[in-house]
Each structure stands twice: as structure tokens, then as C-alpha cells.
């Protein structure tokens, strides 16, 4: 489902974080593990504080269904807050925090990204800041890009120091 608000990229970027699947990541030649995933929006709400329109403190709250190889792998939840607006108010910086819930644990992600209005395909980068279960102590980076249909395509790269197994 395509989000009709100018904040679409913020939702998509965080939603993308939910894509971490419960399947074992592929090896990348000693450089850690990599997962390629897809996220589809389940719910979202833009909280517009005064004044009307994009302003500091406005928030985007959402959840997604996360898929790997076409199969449902989990869910995520995120909150993105506007921390900077650049006139003419189509460029906004969001601080996003998300948790991805998978079969074998949870992954926490966060980052500060600039969005160039509705339909911005990215790429957007976020830090993997930790996790539980199999993902305890996780670190690395998530790169998110969106296709024309609004689906998030994510590349999650885990640091080599942690063995993220199934």
C-alpha cells in the first residue's frame, strides 16, 4: 500500500527495518552476514502537532509485515520524529527508532535521515544497534530503497564479530 502523505519516505525507511527475516543470513566472505528482505506496510499514523503541516516534533508511527523469499518472517514497529525542516518544507530530517520482531529474537535499529518529500526512493541508511535472542549484541547497517509500488527493499549487513545464526 502506497502512503499518500509527504512523509511516505520516512515510513518506508523505518518499515524497511522490519524486514529482517528469521532465516539464516548468507555469508559474505568473512565480512559478516547479509540479508536481503522486503517489507509491506500494515498500519501507519502521522501525528501532526501544531502548527498544521510538517513541523518539529511531528511523528510517524507505523508497523509492517516483513518477508523473506516471499514468505512472512515477522513484524516491526517504528516511531520517526521530525527533528529539522528545510523550507519550502518538503525536505525533513527524521530520527527513527524501530524494533523488528522475528521468530528467533528482536533487532533494534535507529538513524537520522533526510527525506526529500513523498516518493523519495532512498537509499536510506540506519544503524543496527542491538537485539535479543539470536540477535543479542547485533551491530551493522541497514540500507533501504523503495520501488515504484512502495515496497521496501532492504540490505542488512551485520558486522563480522557477531555470528547471527538461525
C-alpha atoms as one frame of an Amber mdcrd trajectory, in Angstrom:
protein
   0.000   0.000   0.000   1.382   3.360  -1.030   1.339   6.100   1.621  -0.280
   9.275   0.341   1.457  11.731   2.698   4.656  13.656   2.011   6.120  11.657
   4.898   5.954   8.449   2.813   9.759   8.024   2.664  10.092   8.179   6.434
   7.535   5.447   6.848   9.120   3.369   4.165  12.601   3.688   5.589  11.611
   2.550   9.014   9.286  -0.076   7.644  12.209  -1.441   5.754  13.912  -2.102
   9.025  11.252  -4.632   9.859  12.338  -6.849   7.059  14.943  -8.812   8.963
  13.977 -12.434   8.487  14.282 -15.409  10.789  16.198 -17.451   8.220  19.973
 -17.743   8.395  21.817 -14.882   6.700  24.147 -15.609   3.793  27.890 -15.436
   4.354  29.831 -12.597   2.729  33.420 -13.819   2.648  34.412 -13.049   6.250
  32.874  -9.584   6.175  29.843 -10.547   8.254  26.392 -11.627   7.146  23.936
 -10.044   4.709  20.148 -10.352   4.381  18.027  -9.008   1.527  14.390  -8.504
   2.529  11.068  -6.840   1.656   8.631  -5.008   3.984   4.948  -4.251   3.365
   3.141  -1.624   5.423   0.448  -2.874   7.802  -0.557   0.308   9.690   0.600
   3.923   9.904  -0.428   7.195  11.508   1.104  10.648  11.032   0.767  12.741
  14.204   0.624  16.402  13.171   1.392  18.677  16.123   0.710  22.416  15.947
   1.283  24.247  13.696  -0.598  22.396  10.953   1.678  20.794   8.368   5.182
  19.384   8.762   6.890  20.848  11.846   9.378  19.893  14.547   8.122  17.087
  16.758   5.587  15.660  14.287   5.741  11.879  14.332   5.138   8.989  12.019
   4.183   5.745  13.797   3.863   2.521  11.808   4.124  -1.243  11.631   4.950
  -3.605   8.783   4.796  -7.231   7.827   8.282  -8.482   6.990   9.017 -11.009
   4.204  11.990 -13.069   3.045  11.877 -15.058  -0.187   8.151 -14.323  -0.432
   7.341 -15.785   2.989   6.212 -13.898   6.070   9.089 -13.690   8.561   7.913
 -11.239  11.241   6.713  -7.748  12.072   8.191  -4.404  13.052   7.165  -1.220
  14.782   8.698   2.234  14.483   8.416   5.852  15.530  10.019   8.610  13.425
  10.135  12.185  14.744  10.852  15.283  12.650  13.989  16.955  14.017  14.608
  19.507  11.237  12.573  21.120   8.431  14.137  22.908   5.461  11.977  25.424
   3.541   9.931  25.049   1.393   9.033  22.305   3.893   9.362  19.382   1.510
  12.697  18.300   2.991  12.597  16.919   6.528  15.087  15.170   8.785  13.650
  12.302  10.835  15.100  10.484  13.855  13.735   6.937  13.559  13.761   4.114
  16.112  12.431   0.671  15.181  12.211  -2.826  16.622  11.963  -5.853  14.358
  10.355  -8.944  15.884  11.377 -12.260  14.351  10.964 -15.892  15.318  14.395
 -16.085  16.997  14.630 -12.646  18.589  14.310  -8.923  18.093  16.566  -6.390
  16.357  16.770  -2.704  17.240  17.564  -0.098  14.584  17.879   3.673  14.561
  19.137   6.551  12.476  18.843  10.158  11.365  17.851  10.527   7.696  16.800
  13.347   5.374  13.734  12.736   3.208  13.106  14.720   0.016   9.302  14.581
   0.054   6.798  11.934  -0.974   8.141   9.201  -3.200  11.827   9.610  -2.274
  13.198   6.117  -3.132  16.322   6.417  -0.977  18.780   4.989  -0.278  18.407
   5.488   3.476  20.940   4.156   5.998  20.279   3.060   9.584  22.435   1.502
  12.305  21.671  -1.930  13.741  22.051  -1.088  17.445  21.359  -4.392  19.199
  18.938  -7.214  19.668  17.676 -10.152  21.710  17.859 -13.923  21.301  19.839
 -14.909  18.206  20.464 -11.200  17.549  21.826 -10.348  21.012  24.693  -7.888
  20.569  23.935  -7.342  16.870  25.552  -4.418  15.060  25.819  -3.328  11.461
  23.895  -1.290   8.896  20.593  -1.385   7.027  20.292   0.200   3.558  16.710
   0.808   2.379  15.446   1.554  -1.143  11.832   1.741  -2.349  10.327   0.580
  -5.618   7.516   2.320  -7.531   4.923   0.080  -5.850   6.049   1.309  -2.417
   7.682  -1.933  -1.294  10.852  -1.552   0.719  13.915  -3.467  -0.476  16.470
  -3.793   2.274  20.012  -4.920   2.594  21.002  -5.694   6.172  24.741  -6.089
   6.747  25.828  -7.470  10.107  29.321  -6.865  11.457  31.586  -9.923  11.280
  32.241 -10.008  15.026  28.802 -11.495  15.737  27.628 -14.842  14.352  23.934
 -14.276  13.609  22.636 -17.774  13.149  19.171 -19.124  12.561
